[in-house]
Amino acid sequence: MIRIVLGFISLVLLSGCLTTQIQSKVTMSQSIFIDPVSKDKKSIFLSMHNTSGEKVDLEAKIIKELLAKGYTISDDPQMATYILQLNVLYLDVKKENNAAPAGAIGGVAGAGVGGYNHNSATGTVVGGLLGAAVGALAGKLTEDTIIQMQVDINIRQKIRGGTTHTNATLNKQAQVKDTRIQGLLNSVSGDVAPTQGGGKLNDNQTNYNEQVFKSNYSQKQASMFAEATKLNLQFNEVVEILEDKIATQIAGIF
């Protein structure tokens, strides 16, 4: 019976749940549109920041993409038509939570197999216990690692004659909503959880800010969210993939 339970549970739980190839995506919170300029004015001053605490090398790749599109990189913000400000806000490592639901599925399946083969309450109980243990182990082995990165974007474009701005901002705490990867276990698993601890900081404050000012620049903002998923994924496996995708999308604004 042990072999039958092990084989059945493993087949049910492991099918379609393992992410063996890196899956990655990058999305923007909203579109940014800039006004076209003549070729001699296609100059950009780039200001790159990183508050994530991890080593990320976006600047060189963004410059390469912009140069390929015919832009020049200025070292003087006063002389540039565009000021591109970027900040890698955070980088987080998370894991799926498959062990508990997989144990439950394994217990039910194991009880059914044990009862069918032995036609007894004992067989049902033993099969259920064995199935739950196998299921929990299989669930743990199928937990994908998820690496997430957020980049904030601010683009300022020089306006002839200047412009008047009214900024009214209602600030709330930004949050990332995690979704589950396709697969049997993922559809019933627990929430994705951070690997560095489960504490969250919420200050319960809402800040409202309004400013009216004159400027020589128009200003547009957005956030970019990058994510990669794979079983036992390591940061060094995926950092360049995410950097390339982010750089390509940022250059695509221009």
N, C-alpha and C positions, 0 to 999 in steps of 0.2 A: 504493500500500500504506500510505503514511503516514497518509492520511486514514482509511482503514479501521481501522487499529490505534488511532489516536487516538479515533475515535468509539466503537469497541467497548470499549476500556479505560475511557473516561470513563463510558460507560453502566453498566458493571459496577460500578465503584468508587464512583461518586457516588450511585447509587440507594440511598435509604434510610439514608444515612450523615450527612447534614447536619442539624444541629439549628438550625433557623432561628428558632424561637420559644423563649423562655425556659421551661425546665422546672425547677420548684422543688419541694422537699419539706422537711418538718420532722418529725423523729421523736424520741421520748423513750426513754431507756434503760430506763425502767420507770415504772409508774403510781405516782402519789402520791395517797393518800386522806387527807383531813382530816376531823375531826369537825365536824358542823354546829353552829352556834351561833345564838342568837336575834338578831333584827335589830339590837338596840341594841349587840351585841358584835361586829358585822361591821366591825372596824377593822383596818387593816394598816399596818405600818411597812415602808417599802421602802428597801432598801439596795442600790444599784446600783454595780457595779465593772466596769472594762474593762481587761484586761491584754493585749488583742490587738494593740495598737499602731495600730489603725485607728479612725476616727471612726464610732461606732455610737450612734444615738439611740433606745434602747429604752425608757427610763424614762417619757417622756411618753406613749408609746403604751400601755404597760402600765397606767399610771394611768388613762388614758381608758377602757380595757376594764374595769378593776375598778370604776370609778365607775358605769359602765353596768350593772353587775351588783348595784348597791346597797351597795357597800362604801365606807367612808370611809378616807381616807389620813391617818394620824396622823404628826405630827412628833416624837412621843415614844415610843420603843420600850417604855417601862415601862407606858404606857397602852394600847397596842395588844394585841389578842388574838392577832394573827399578826405574825411578823417574816419578811418575804420578802427573802432575800439572793440576789443574782444576780451572776454574773461572766461576762463575755464572755471565755472563756479564750483562744481564738485565732481567727484568720481567715487562711485559706490560699488561694492561687490555684494551680491545677494545669492541666496540659494533657494531652490524650490523646497517644498515641504511635502514629501510623498510618503514618508514612512507610516504614519498613522492610518491614512485611508487605504494604503496598500495592504496593511495588516488586516484591516476589516474585510476587504475584498478577499484576501487570501483565506481568512477564517471561514467565510461563507462558502467559498469554493471548496476548501479542504473538507469541511463538514459534509458537503454534498458527495464528494468523491468517497470519503471514508464510509459514510452511511450506505452508499450504493454498493460498494465492494464487500462489506461485511454484514450488511443488513442488521445492524445492531446499534444500540445507543452508544456503546463503548467506541465502536468504530467511528461514529459521528463526532463524538467528543475529541478523540485522539486526532482525527483528521482535521477538525476545526482548529485545535491548538497548533498542530504542525503547519497547517495552512497559514495561520496568522503569523507565525514566526518566519516562515519563508516569505510571505507577502511583505512583512515589514522590512526584511533584509533586501528584497528585490526593490522595494520602494526607495530605500536609502541609496541603492546603487544607481538608480535612475534619476537622481536629483541633479538637474542642470545647474550650472553656475551662470549667473547673469551679471554682466559688467555694464554699468550705466554711467553716462557722462552728460553734463549739461554745459553748454556754452552760451553766454549772453552776448548779444550783438547790438552795437550802437553805431549808426552811420550818420555822419554829419556832412552835408553838401553845401558848399559855398554858394550864396545867393547874391547876385549883383544888386546893390542897393539895400541889402539887408532885409530882414523880416521881423515881425512881431510875433512872439510866442505866448500862448496861454497854456500853462501846464497845470492840469488838475488830475491828481493821481490818488486813487484809493488803494492803499497797499495792504495786501493780505499775505499770509504765509504761503509760499509756493510748495506744492506737493507733487510727487510722482505717483501715479496710480499704476500698480503693477498688474499685468495680465498673465495668464498661464499659456504655455506653449501647448500646441495640439498634442493629443495622446490620451489614452485611457486613464492613466494615473493622474495626469495633469488636470483632467476635467473634474476630479473629485478631491484633489489635494488641498492642503492648507495654504495659507497665504505665503507668498515669497517673503523671506526674512533676511535682514542684513546679517552678514557674518561677523561684524565687529561689535555687536551688542544690540539690544532691542530698545534702548531708551530713545525717547523723542522729546524735543523741546517745543512747547507751544506757549507763547507769551500772552495769547488772548487779547492782543491789541490790534486795533485797526487805525492806520495812520492816513490822514487826508492832507494833501499838500497842494496848494495852488500858487502859481507864480506867473506874473506877467512881465516879460522882458523883451528887449530888442537884441537881435543877434545877426551876425553875418552868415549864419548857417541854418538850414532846415535840419531836422533831426528825426530819425526813424529807428525803432527798436524792435527786437524780436529775440526769442530764445530758441536754441537748437538742442534737441535731445537725441543722443546716440546710445545705441544698445547692442550688445553682442551676447549670444547664448551658445553654450556648448557644455557637454558633460566634462567636469573637472577642468573648466577653462581657467587659464592663467592670464594675468594682465599683459605680460610680455608677448603672449600669442596674438593678442588682438589690438594692441594699442596703435600699431601702424595702420591697420585696416580702418579703424575709427578715425584716425587722423586724416587719412586720404579722403574718406567720404565727407568729413566735415569741411576740409579745405575745398573740395570740388563744389560743394553746395554754397559755401560762402562766396567763392569766386563767381558762381552762377548768378548772384544778385547783380553783378556789374555787367 
